[in-house]
């Protein structure tokens, strides 16, 4: 196999790996969003009066292990309007019709 073909195949392989990792991260974040929504439902946080504080709202910089997407996904859910935040920093489910995973 010529050197040019090997370079082209290597680049194609790297692009495929990059695309697959992006899909993997998107899938993981969607799953974490569902977990956050379920956590709020389970705690009964459906309005400002029943809002709860969430232990994973802040990023832990000394965390060793797998990456924790919960703080970023929680901020995204607040920004999109699915989750509300009170002035005290507590969270509640703002829209109970959040699209379920896979939908």
C-alpha positions, 0 to 999 in steps of 0.5 A: 500500500502506498504512503499516500493511501495510508495517510488518507486512510489514517485521516479518515479513521481519525475523523470517524473516531472524532465523530463517534466520540461526539455522538457518545458524549451527546448520548451520555449528556442526554442520559444525564439530563434524564437522570436529573429530571427523574431526580427532581420528580422523585424529590417532588420538586415541581414548583418554587415552594418544593424546590430542592438543592442538588449536590452536583450543581457545582463542578468538583475540580479535585474529582478523580475518575470519569468526567461528571457532566451533571453540572453542565447538563443542569446549567443547560436544562436551566437555560432551556427552561426545563428546570427552574432555579430559585434565588436561594439556589434551589432547583425545581422541575419547571416543565413536567413534559420534558421529552423522554430519552429516545424521543 
